[in-house]
Amino acid sequence: MLWDPATQVSSLAPEPPETVGRMEWSPDGQKLYAASQKHGVLCWSADGLRHFDLP
């Protein structure tokens, strides 16, 4: 569950494609990042889901 303090509205968190580790918001609060062993770093934003490969 995600809570938007600006609008006072809650919504369901995006479902990752697999089990992920730690999740963190970007400093501006616009993106949600998660660590995935299979997909590297996952990033959710208004544009959808994208991933960054691990080195």
Beta strands, then each sheet from edge to edge (+ up, - down):
strand 1: 2-4
strand 2: 9-11
strand 3: 23-25
strand 4: 32-36
strand 5: 40-45
strand 6: 48-52
sheet 1: 1+ 2-
sheet 2: 3+ 4- 5+ 6-
end
